[in-house]
Amino acid sequence: MDWRQVVANNLRRIRRERGFSQETLATDAGVNRTYISKLEKGSTWVGLEVLVKISKVLQAEPADFLQRPARKPPKKA
């Protein structure tokens, strides 16, 4: 999984947990809604300034968006 996809998955998850629509998040963070959509698809890189704006609106730490998912233990045979 590349870093764009890590950020995309975490952004989508955190935004939904906080009850924000893409439109509301974009407006509150001062960015375009289509940019939020591209971030959540993992089709573009996020800039540090934008990541900080988004994290403030969602009341999350910027590092929260860079957390890789926990690895699942191997299945027993």
PDB file of N, CA, C and O in Angstrom:
ATOM      1  N   MET A   1       0.860  -1.173   0.000  1.00  0.00           N
ATOM      2  CA  MET A   1       0.000   0.000   0.000  1.00  0.00           C
ATOM      3  C   MET A   1       0.904   1.233   0.000  1.00  0.00           C
ATOM      4  O   MET A   1       1.787   1.362   0.848  1.00  0.00           O
ATOM      5  N   ASP A   2       0.682   2.127  -0.946  1.00  0.00           N
ATOM      6  CA  ASP A   2       1.512   3.330  -0.977  1.00  0.00           C
ATOM      7  C   ASP A   2       0.957   4.393  -0.029  1.00  0.00           C
ATOM      8  O   ASP A   2      -0.169   4.286   0.458  1.00  0.00           O
ATOM      9  N   TRP A   3       1.761   5.411   0.220  1.00  0.00           N
ATOM     10  CA  TRP A   3       1.406   6.427   1.215  1.00  0.00           C
ATOM     11  C   TRP A   3       0.162   7.227   0.833  1.00  0.00           C
ATOM     12  O   TRP A   3      -0.589   7.656   1.709  1.00  0.00           O
ATOM     13  N   ARG A   4      -0.059   7.428  -0.458  1.00  0.00           N
ATOM     14  CA  ARG A   4      -1.291   8.136  -0.853  1.00  0.00           C
ATOM     15  C   ARG A   4      -2.508   7.349  -0.408  1.00  0.00           C
ATOM     16  O   ARG A   4      -3.495   7.926   0.048  1.00  0.00           O
ATOM     17  N   GLN A   5      -2.441   6.024  -0.540  1.00  0.00           N
ATOM     18  CA  GLN A   5      -3.584   5.190  -0.155  1.00  0.00           C
ATOM     19  C   GLN A   5      -3.739   5.136   1.361  1.00  0.00           C
ATOM     20  O   GLN A   5      -4.860   5.073   1.866  1.00  0.00           O
ATOM     21  N   VAL A   6      -2.632   5.160   2.085  1.00  0.00           N
ATOM     22  CA  VAL A   6      -2.689   5.199   3.548  1.00  0.00           C
ATOM     23  C   VAL A   6      -3.414   6.469   3.994  1.00  0.00           C
ATOM     24  O   VAL A   6      -4.326   6.410   4.819  1.00  0.00           O
ATOM     25  N   VAL A   7      -3.004   7.621   3.444  1.00  0.00           N
ATOM     26  CA  VAL A   7      -3.653   8.890   3.785  1.00  0.00           C
ATOM     27  C   VAL A   7      -5.116   8.856   3.370  1.00  0.00           C
ATOM     28  O   VAL A   7      -5.985   9.296   4.123  1.00  0.00           O
ATOM     29  N   ALA A   8      -5.396   8.335   2.174  1.00  0.00           N
ATOM     30  CA  ALA A   8      -6.773   8.272   1.674  1.00  0.00           C
ATOM     31  C   ALA A   8      -7.674   7.488   2.618  1.00  0.00           C
ATOM     32  O   ALA A   8      -8.756   7.952   2.978  1.00  0.00           O
ATOM     33  N   ASN A   9      -7.232   6.305   3.018  1.00  0.00           N
ATOM     34  CA  ASN A   9      -8.045   5.457   3.898  1.00  0.00           C
ATOM     35  C   ASN A   9      -8.271   6.115   5.252  1.00  0.00           C
ATOM     36  O   ASN A   9      -9.382   6.094   5.783  1.00  0.00           O
ATOM     37  N   ASN A  10      -7.223   6.695   5.805  1.00  0.00           N
ATOM     38  CA  ASN A  10      -7.357   7.342   7.118  1.00  0.00           C
ATOM     39  C   ASN A  10      -8.219   8.595   7.038  1.00  0.00           C
ATOM     40  O   ASN A  10      -9.041   8.835   7.923  1.00  0.00           O
ATOM     41  N   LEU A  11      -8.046   9.388   6.002  1.00  0.00           N
ATOM     42  CA  LEU A  11      -8.862  10.593   5.834  1.00  0.00           C
ATOM     43  C   LEU A  11     -10.340  10.235   5.741  1.00  0.00           C
ATOM     44  O   LEU A  11     -11.174  10.826   6.427  1.00  0.00           O
ATOM     45  N   ARG A  12     -10.653   9.277   4.900  1.00  0.00           N
ATOM     46  CA  ARG A  12     -12.052   8.862   4.725  1.00  0.00           C
ATOM     47  C   ARG A  12     -12.625   8.343   6.050  1.00  0.00           C
ATOM     48  O   ARG A  12     -13.738   8.703   6.433  1.00  0.00           O
ATOM     49  N   ARG A  13     -11.860   7.499   6.744  1.00  0.00           N
ATOM     50  CA  ARG A  13     -12.319   6.921   8.010  1.00  0.00           C
ATOM     51  C   ARG A  13     -12.535   8.002   9.072  1.00  0.00           C
ATOM     52  O   ARG A  13     -13.579   8.031   9.724  1.00  0.00           O
ATOM     53  N   ILE A  14     -11.565   8.875   9.245  1.00  0.00           N
ATOM     54  CA  ILE A  14     -11.666   9.912  10.275  1.00  0.00           C
ATOM     55  C   ILE A  14     -12.784  10.891   9.946  1.00  0.00           C
ATOM     56  O   ILE A  14     -13.532  11.302  10.833  1.00  0.00           O
ATOM     57  N   ARG A  15     -12.899  11.263   8.681  1.00  0.00           N
ATOM     58  CA  ARG A  15     -13.968  12.195   8.283  1.00  0.00           C
ATOM     59  C   ARG A  15     -15.334  11.599   8.599  1.00  0.00           C
ATOM     60  O   ARG A  15     -16.201  12.285   9.139  1.00  0.00           O
ATOM     61  N   ARG A  16     -15.528  10.339   8.269  1.00  0.00           N
ATOM     62  CA  ARG A  16     -16.816   9.689   8.534  1.00  0.00           C
ATOM     63  C   ARG A  16     -17.076   9.541  10.029  1.00  0.00           C
ATOM     64  O   ARG A  16     -18.197   9.750  10.490  1.00  0.00           O
ATOM     65  N   GLU A  17     -16.035   9.177  10.791  1.00  0.00           N
ATOM     66  CA  GLU A  17     -16.192   9.055  12.245  1.00  0.00           C
ATOM     67  C   GLU A  17     -16.622  10.377  12.873  1.00  0.00           C
ATOM     68  O   GLU A  17     -17.390  10.391  13.836  1.00  0.00           O
ATOM     69  N   ARG A  18     -16.129  11.483  12.330  1.00  0.00           N
ATOM     70  CA  ARG A  18     -16.450  12.802  12.873  1.00  0.00           C
ATOM     71  C   ARG A  18     -17.765  13.358  12.316  1.00  0.00           C
ATOM     72  O   ARG A  18     -18.228  14.408  12.763  1.00  0.00           O
ATOM     73  N   GLY A  19     -18.364  12.667  11.352  1.00  0.00           N
ATOM     74  CA  GLY A  19     -19.662  13.061  10.802  1.00  0.00           C
ATOM     75  C   GLY A  19     -19.602  14.199   9.797  1.00  0.00           C
ATOM     76  O   GLY A  19     -20.580  14.929   9.635  1.00  0.00           O
ATOM     77  N   PHE A  20     -18.480  14.361   9.123  1.00  0.00           N
ATOM     78  CA  PHE A  20     -18.340  15.420   8.124  1.00  0.00           C
ATOM     79  C   PHE A  20     -18.607  14.879   6.730  1.00  0.00           C
ATOM     80  O   PHE A  20     -18.219  13.756   6.408  1.00  0.00           O
ATOM     81  N   SER A  21     -19.269  15.678   5.906  1.00  0.00           N
ATOM     82  CA  SER A  21     -19.341  15.370   4.484  1.00  0.00           C
ATOM     83  C   SER A  21     -18.067  15.907   3.840  1.00  0.00           C
ATOM     84  O   SER A  21     -17.357  16.714   4.441  1.00  0.00           O
ATOM     85  N   GLN A  22     -17.780  15.465   2.634  1.00  0.00           N
ATOM     86  CA  GLN A  22     -16.625  16.015   1.920  1.00  0.00           C
ATOM     87  C   GLN A  22     -16.799  17.526   1.725  1.00  0.00           C
ATOM     88  O   GLN A  22     -15.845  18.292   1.865  1.00  0.00           O
ATOM     89  N   GLU A  23     -17.996  17.934   1.410  1.00  0.00           N
ATOM     90  CA  GLU A  23     -18.283  19.352   1.172  1.00  0.00           C
ATOM     91  C   GLU A  23     -18.031  20.195   2.423  1.00  0.00           C
ATOM     92  O   GLU A  23     -17.392  21.245   2.349  1.00  0.00           O
ATOM     93  N   THR A  24     -18.527  19.741   3.558  1.00  0.00           N
ATOM     94  CA  THR A  24     -18.345  20.490   4.805  1.00  0.00           C
ATOM     95  C   THR A  24     -16.876  20.547   5.194  1.00  0.00           C
ATOM     96  O   THR A  24     -16.376  21.600   5.589  1.00  0.00           O
ATOM     97  N   LEU A  25     -16.190  19.428   5.084  1.00  0.00           N
ATOM     98  CA  LEU A  25     -14.770  19.402   5.404  1.00  0.00           C
ATOM     99  C   LEU A  25     -14.002  20.369   4.505  1.00  0.00           C
ATOM    100  O   LEU A  25     -13.170  21.138   4.985  1.00  0.00           O
ATOM    101  N   ALA A  26     -14.278  20.329   3.224  1.00  0.00           N
ATOM    102  CA  ALA A  26     -13.586  21.204   2.278  1.00  0.00           C
ATOM    103  C   ALA A  26     -13.830  22.673   2.598  1.00  0.00           C
ATOM    104  O   ALA A  26     -12.895  23.474   2.604  1.00  0.00           O
ATOM    105  N   THR A  27     -15.072  23.023   2.859  1.00  0.00           N
ATOM    106  CA  THR A  27     -15.414  24.407   3.175  1.00  0.00           C
ATOM    107  C   THR A  27     -14.716  24.858   4.444  1.00  0.00           C
ATOM    108  O   THR A  27     -14.117  25.933   4.473  1.00  0.00           O
ATOM    109  N   ASP A  28     -14.786  24.055   5.486  1.00  0.00           N
ATOM    110  CA  ASP A  28     -14.185  24.417   6.775  1.00  0.00           C
ATOM    111  C   ASP A  28     -12.657  24.479   6.707  1.00  0.00           C
ATOM    112  O   ASP A  28     -12.033  25.255   7.431  1.00  0.00           O
ATOM    113  N   ALA A  29     -12.055  23.660   5.835  1.00  0.00           N
ATOM    114  CA  ALA A  29     -10.595  23.642   5.703  1.00  0.00           C
ATOM    115  C   ALA A  29     -10.098  24.647   4.661  1.00  0.00           C
ATOM    116  O   ALA A  29      -8.896  24.890   4.553  1.00  0.00           O
ATOM    117  N   GLY A  30     -11.021  25.225   3.901  1.00  0.00           N
ATOM    118  CA  GLY A  30     -10.641  26.211   2.894  1.00  0.00           C
ATOM    119  C   GLY A  30     -10.001  25.605   1.653  1.00  0.00           C
ATOM    120  O   GLY A  30      -9.118  26.203   1.038  1.00  0.00           O
ATOM    121  N   VAL A  31     -10.463  24.396   1.291  1.00  0.00           N
ATOM    122  CA  VAL A  31      -9.973  23.746   0.077  1.00  0.00           C
ATOM    123  C   VAL A  31     -11.168  23.338  -0.787  1.00  0.00           C
ATOM    124  O   VAL A  31     -12.314  23.379  -0.339  1.00  0.00           O
ATOM    125  N   ASN A  32     -10.889  22.954  -2.005  1.00  0.00           N
ATOM    126  CA  ASN A  32     -11.933  22.561  -2.944  1.00  0.00           C
ATOM    127  C   ASN A  32     -12.436  21.154  -2.616  1.00  0.00           C
ATOM    128  O   ASN A  32     -11.653  20.282  -2.240  1.00  0.00           O
ATOM    129  N   ARG A  33     -13.745  20.937  -2.759  1.00  0.00           N
ATOM    130  CA  ARG A  33     -14.315  19.626  -2.472  1.00  0.00           C
ATOM    131  C   ARG A  33     -13.746  18.556  -3.385  1.00  0.00           C
ATOM    132  O   ARG A  33     -13.543  17.423  -2.948  1.00  0.00           O
ATOM    133  N   THR A  34     -13.484  18.886  -4.637  1.00  0.00           N
ATOM    134  CA  THR A  34     -12.930  17.884  -5.546  1.00  0.00           C
ATOM    135  C   THR A  34     -11.523  17.465  -5.120  1.00  0.00           C
ATOM    136  O   THR A  34     -11.100  16.341  -5.390  1.00  0.00           O
ATOM    137  N   TYR A  35     -10.804  18.362  -4.460  1.00  0.00           N
ATOM    138  CA  TYR A  35      -9.481  18.025  -3.940  1.00  0.00           C
ATOM    139  C   TYR A  35      -9.610  16.995  -2.813  1.00  0.00           C
ATOM    140  O   TYR A  35      -8.837  16.039  -2.747  1.00  0.00           O
ATOM    141  N   ILE A  36     -10.590  17.197  -1.931  1.00  0.00           N
ATOM    142  CA  ILE A  36     -10.845  16.221  -0.866  1.00  0.00           C
ATOM    143  C   ILE A  36     -11.184  14.866  -1.482  1.00  0.00           C
ATOM    144  O   ILE A  36     -10.705  13.831  -1.019  1.00  0.00           O
ATOM    145  N   SER A  37     -12.005  14.875  -2.521  1.00  0.00           N
ATOM    146  CA  SER A  37     -12.383  13.639  -3.204  1.00  0.00           C
ATOM    147  C   SER A  37     -11.147  12.944  -3.783  1.00  0.00           C
ATOM    148  O   SER A  37     -11.001  11.729  -3.646  1.00  0.00           O
ATOM    149  N   LYS A  38     -10.273  13.692  -4.416  1.00  0.00           N
ATOM    150  CA  LYS A  38      -9.047  13.114  -4.982  1.00  0.00           C
ATOM    151  C   LYS A  38      -8.149  12.551  -3.889  1.00  0.00           C
ATOM    152  O   LYS A  38      -7.528  11.504  -4.069  1.00  0.00           O
ATOM    153  N   LEU A  39      -8.080  13.245  -2.753  1.00  0.00           N
ATOM    154  CA  LEU A  39      -7.281  12.734  -1.636  1.00  0.00           C
ATOM    155  C   LEU A  39      -7.838  11.412  -1.142  1.00  0.00           C
ATOM    156  O   LEU A  39      -7.081  10.478  -0.879  1.00  0.00           O
ATOM    157  N   GLU A  40      -9.165  11.325  -1.012  1.00  0.00           N
ATOM    158  CA  GLU A  40      -9.793  10.104  -0.506  1.00  0.00           C
ATOM    159  C   GLU A  40      -9.707   8.948  -1.497  1.00  0.00           C
ATOM    160  O   GLU A  40      -9.820   7.786  -1.104  1.00  0.00           O
ATOM    161  N   LYS A  41      -9.512   9.251  -2.757  1.00  0.00           N
ATOM    162  CA  LYS A  41      -9.311   8.203  -3.764  1.00  0.00           C
ATOM    163  C   LYS A  41      -7.850   7.778  -3.844  1.00  0.00           C
ATOM    164  O   LYS A  41      -7.527   6.744  -4.430  1.00  0.00           O
ATOM    165  N   GLY A  42      -6.963   8.587  -3.247  1.00  0.00           N
ATOM    166  CA  GLY A  42      -5.539   8.296  -3.324  1.00  0.00           C
ATOM    167  C   GLY A  42      -4.937   8.648  -4.657  1.00  0.00           C
ATOM    168  O   GLY A  42      -3.889   8.119  -5.027  1.00  0.00           O
ATOM    169  N   SER A  43      -5.593   9.545  -5.393  1.00  0.00           N
ATOM    170  CA  SER A  43      -5.116   9.893  -6.729  1.00  0.00           C
ATOM    171  C   SER A  43      -4.220  11.128  -6.761  1.00  0.00           C
ATOM    172  O   SER A  43      -3.730  11.506  -7.825  1.00  0.00           O
ATOM    173  N   THR A  44      -4.001  11.759  -5.612  1.00  0.00           N
ATOM    174  CA  THR A  44      -3.102  12.909  -5.558  1.00  0.00           C
ATOM    175  C   THR A  44      -2.415  12.952  -4.199  1.00  0.00           C
ATOM    176  O   THR A  44      -2.916  12.403  -3.218  1.00  0.00           O
ATOM    177  N   TRP A  45      -1.279  13.601  -4.158  1.00  0.00           N
ATOM    178  CA  TRP A  45      -0.542  13.774  -2.909  1.00  0.00           C
ATOM    179  C   TRP A  45      -1.114  14.942  -2.133  1.00  0.00           C
ATOM    180  O   TRP A  45      -1.580  15.914  -2.728  1.00  0.00           O
ATOM    181  N   VAL A  46      -1.084  14.860  -0.830  1.00  0.00           N
ATOM    182  CA  VAL A  46      -1.565  15.954   0.007  1.00  0.00           C
ATOM    183  C   VAL A  46      -0.363  16.791   0.427  1.00  0.00           C
ATOM    184  O   VAL A  46       0.688  16.255   0.778  1.00  0.00           O
ATOM    185  N   GLY A  47      -0.531  18.115   0.387  1.00  0.00           N
ATOM    186  CA  GLY A  47       0.505  19.010   0.876  1.00  0.00           C
ATOM    187  C   GLY A  47       0.434  19.120   2.393  1.00  0.00           C
ATOM    188  O   GLY A  47      -0.626  18.931   2.989  1.00  0.00           O
ATOM    189  N   LEU A  48       1.555  19.421   3.006  1.00  0.00           N
ATOM    190  CA  LEU A  48       1.617  19.511   4.461  1.00  0.00           C
ATOM    191  C   LEU A  48       0.665  20.574   5.003  1.00  0.00           C
ATOM    192  O   LEU A  48      -0.019  20.337   5.999  1.00  0.00           O
ATOM    193  N   GLU A  49       0.612  21.736   4.363  1.00  0.00           N
ATOM    194  CA  GLU A  49      -0.277  22.810   4.840  1.00  0.00           C
ATOM    195  C   GLU A  49      -1.735  22.372   4.806  1.00  0.00           C
ATOM    196  O   GLU A  49      -2.494  22.665   5.730  1.00  0.00           O
ATOM    197  N   VAL A  50      -2.124  21.680   3.760  1.00  0.00           N
ATOM    198  CA  VAL A  50      -3.508  21.206   3.639  1.00  0.00           C
ATOM    199  C   VAL A  50      -3.777  20.115   4.668  1.00  0.00           C
ATOM    200  O   VAL A  50      -4.849  20.083   5.272  1.00  0.00           O
ATOM    201  N   LEU A  51      -2.818  19.228   4.869  1.00  0.00           N
ATOM    202  CA  LEU A  51      -2.985  18.175   5.867  1.00  0.00           C
ATOM    203  C   LEU A  51      -3.206  18.768   7.251  1.00  0.00           C
ATOM    204  O   LEU A  51      -4.029  18.266   8.017  1.00  0.00           O
ATOM    205  N   VAL A  52      -2.486  19.821   7.576  1.00  0.00           N
ATOM    206  CA  VAL A  52      -2.654  20.481   8.874  1.00  0.00           C
ATOM    207  C   VAL A  52      -4.029  21.142   8.958  1.00  0.00           C
ATOM    208  O   VAL A  52      -4.681  21.055   9.998  1.00  0.00           O
ATOM    209  N   LYS A  53      -4.482  21.797   7.896  1.00  0.00           N
ATOM    210  CA  LYS A  53      -5.819  22.411   7.889  1.00  0.00           C
ATOM    211  C   LYS A  53      -6.897  21.355   8.118  1.00  0.00           C
ATOM    212  O   LYS A  53      -7.799  21.541   8.935  1.00  0.00           O
ATOM    213  N   ILE A  54      -6.792  20.251   7.390  1.00  0.00           N
ATOM    214  CA  ILE A  54      -7.775  19.173   7.521  1.00  0.00           C
ATOM    215  C   ILE A  54      -7.750  18.589   8.931  1.00  0.00           C
ATOM    216  O   ILE A  54      -8.800  18.323   9.516  1.00  0.00           O
ATOM    217  N   SER A  55      -6.558  18.392   9.471  1.00  0.00           N
ATOM    218  CA  SER A  55      -6.463  17.811  10.808  1.00  0.00           C
ATOM    219  C   SER A  55      -7.070  18.723  11.869  1.00  0.00           C
ATOM    220  O   SER A  55      -7.667  18.244  12.833  1.00  0.00           O
ATOM    221  N   LYS A  56      -6.919  20.030  11.697  1.00  0.00           N
ATOM    222  CA  LYS A  56      -7.526  20.966  12.651  1.00  0.00           C
ATOM    223  C   LYS A  56      -9.046  20.888  12.598  1.00  0.00           C
ATOM    224  O   LYS A  56      -9.707  20.858  13.635  1.00  0.00           O
ATOM    225  N   VAL A  57      -9.594  20.854  11.397  1.00  0.00           N
ATOM    226  CA  VAL A  57     -11.056  20.782  11.256  1.00  0.00           C
ATOM    227  C   VAL A  57     -11.585  19.482  11.856  1.00  0.00           C
ATOM    228  O   VAL A  57     -12.618  19.478  12.526  1.00  0.00           O
ATOM    229  N   LEU A  58     -10.873  18.377  11.614  1.00  0.00           N
ATOM    230  CA  LEU A  58     -11.333  17.077  12.100  1.00  0.00           C
ATOM    231  C   LEU A  58     -10.884  16.778  13.528  1.00  0.00           C
ATOM    232  O   LEU A  58     -11.184  15.714  14.069  1.00  0.00           O
ATOM    233  N   GLN A  59     -10.158  17.730  14.139  1.00  0.00           N
ATOM    234  CA  GLN A  59      -9.636  17.571  15.495  1.00  0.00           C
ATOM    235  C   GLN A  59      -8.854  16.261  15.623  1.00  0.00           C
ATOM    236  O   GLN A  59      -9.100  15.441  16.508  1.00  0.00           O
ATOM    237  N   ALA A  60      -7.905  16.102  14.702  1.00  0.00           N
ATOM    238  CA  ALA A  60      -7.023  14.941  14.680  1.00  0.00           C
ATOM    239  C   ALA A  60      -5.586  15.451  14.556  1.00  0.00           C
ATOM    240  O   ALA A  60      -5.357  16.604  14.191  1.00  0.00           O
ATOM    241  N   GLU A  61      -4.652  14.606  14.854  1.00  0.00           N
ATOM    242  CA  GLU A  61      -3.248  14.942  14.675  1.00  0.00           C
ATOM    243  C   GLU A  61      -2.860  14.651  13.224  1.00  0.00           C
ATOM    244  O   GLU A  61      -3.336  13.668  12.657  1.00  0.00           O
ATOM    245  N   PRO A  62      -2.017  15.472  12.612  1.00  0.00           N
ATOM    246  CA  PRO A  62      -1.579  15.172  11.243  1.00  0.00           C
ATOM    247  C   PRO A  62      -1.000  13.758  11.123  1.00  0.00           C
ATOM    248  O   PRO A  62      -1.176  13.103  10.096  1.00  0.00           O
ATOM    249  N   ALA A  63      -0.320  13.293  12.152  1.00  0.00           N
ATOM    250  CA  ALA A  63       0.270  11.949  12.123  1.00  0.00           C
ATOM    251  C   ALA A  63      -0.793  10.854  12.024  1.00  0.00           C
ATOM    252  O   ALA A  63      -0.500   9.755  11.554  1.00  0.00           O
ATOM    253  N   ASP A  64      -2.023  11.140  12.461  1.00  0.00           N
ATOM    254  CA  ASP A  64      -3.097  10.146  12.388  1.00  0.00           C
ATOM    255  C   ASP A  64      -3.365   9.713  10.950  1.00  0.00           C
ATOM    256  O   ASP A  64      -3.807   8.590  10.706  1.00  0.00           O
ATOM    257  N   PHE A  65      -3.099  10.599  10.006  1.00  0.00           N
ATOM    258  CA  PHE A  65      -3.365  10.290   8.603  1.00  0.00           C
ATOM    259  C   PHE A  65      -2.268   9.428   7.988  1.00  0.00           C
ATOM    260  O   PHE A  65      -2.428   8.921   6.878  1.00  0.00           O
ATOM    261  N   LEU A  66      -1.158   9.257   8.700  1.00  0.00           N
ATOM    262  CA  LEU A  66      -0.025   8.491   8.188  1.00  0.00           C
ATOM    263  C   LEU A  66       0.136   7.135   8.875  1.00  0.00           C
ATOM    264  O   LEU A  66       1.148   6.459   8.685  1.00  0.00           O
ATOM    265  N   GLN A  67      -0.841   6.742   9.660  1.00  0.00           N
ATOM    266  CA  GLN A  67      -0.781   5.460  10.365  1.00  0.00           C
ATOM    267  C   GLN A  67      -1.162   4.323   9.421  1.00  0.00           C
ATOM    268  O   GLN A  67      -2.267   4.289   8.880  1.00  0.00           O
ATOM    269  N   ARG A  68      -0.239   3.407   9.238  1.00  0.00           N
ATOM    270  CA  ARG A  68      -0.555   2.225   8.423  1.00  0.00           C
ATOM    271  C   ARG A  68      -1.509   1.321   9.204  1.00  0.00           C
ATOM    272  O   ARG A  68      -1.452   1.281  10.433  1.00  0.00           O
ATOM    273  N   PRO A  69      -2.376   0.600   8.510  1.00  0.00           N
ATOM    274  CA  PRO A  69      -3.279  -0.319   9.215  1.00  0.00           C
ATOM    275  C   PRO A  69      -2.482  -1.417   9.898  1.00  0.00           C
ATOM    276  O   PRO A  69      -1.416  -1.815   9.428  1.00  0.00           O
ATOM    277  N   ALA A  70      -3.007  -1.895  11.002  1.00  0.00           N
ATOM    278  CA  ALA A  70      -2.348  -2.977  11.722  1.00  0.00           C
ATOM    279  C   ALA A  70      -2.343  -4.231  10.863  1.00  0.00           C
ATOM    280  O   ALA A  70      -3.318  -4.541  10.179  1.00  0.00           O
ATOM    281  N   ARG A  71      -1.244  -4.932  10.912  1.00  0.00           N
ATOM    282  CA  ARG A  71      -1.154  -6.179  10.150  1.00  0.00           C
ATOM    283  C   ARG A  71      -1.940  -7.272  10.846  1.00  0.00           C
ATOM    284  O   ARG A  71      -1.930  -7.388  12.071  1.00  0.00           O
ATOM    285  N   LYS A  72      -2.616  -8.064  10.044  1.00  0.00           N
ATOM    286  CA  LYS A  72      -3.385  -9.179  10.589  1.00  0.00           C
ATOM    287  C   LYS A  72      -2.444 -10.343  10.826  1.00  0.00           C
ATOM    288  O   LYS A  72      -1.551 -10.595  10.017  1.00  0.00           O
ATOM    289  N   PRO A  73      -2.633 -11.060  11.932  1.00  0.00           N
ATOM    290  CA  PRO A  73      -1.768 -12.220  12.164  1.00  0.00           C
ATOM    291  C   PRO A  73      -2.023 -13.286  11.105  1.00  0.00           C
ATOM    292  O   PRO A  73      -3.134 -13.394  10.586  1.00  0.00           O
ATOM    293  N   PRO A  74      -0.998 -14.070  10.783  1.00  0.00           N
ATOM    294  CA  PRO A  74      -1.194 -15.123   9.767  1.00  0.00           C
ATOM    295  C   PRO A  74      -2.235 -16.145  10.232  1.00  0.00           C
ATOM    296  O   PRO A  74      -2.366 -16.430  11.423  1.00  0.00           O
ATOM    297  N   LYS A  75      -2.956 -16.677   9.273  1.00  0.00           N
ATOM    298  CA  LYS A  75      -3.967 -17.694   9.576  1.00  0.00           C
ATOM    299  C   LYS A  75      -3.275 -19.010   9.939  1.00  0.00           C
ATOM    300  O   LYS A  75      -2.256 -19.385   9.358  1.00  0.00           O
ATOM    301  N   LYS A  76      -3.866 -19.693  10.918  1.00  0.00           N
ATOM    302  CA  LYS A  76      -3.340 -21.002  11.307  1.00  0.00           C
ATOM    303  C   LYS A  76      -3.858 -22.060  10.352  1.00  0.00           C
ATOM    304  O   LYS A  76      -4.998 -22.004   9.890  1.00  0.00           O
ATOM    305  N   ALA A  77      -3.017 -23.002  10.073  1.00  0.00           N
ATOM    306  CA  ALA A  77      -3.391 -24.064   9.122  1.00  0.00           C
ATOM    307  C   ALA A  77      -4.208 -25.136   9.765  1.00  0.00           C
ATOM    308  O   ALA A  77      -4.600 -26.095   9.102  1.00  0.00           O
TER     309      ALA A  77
END
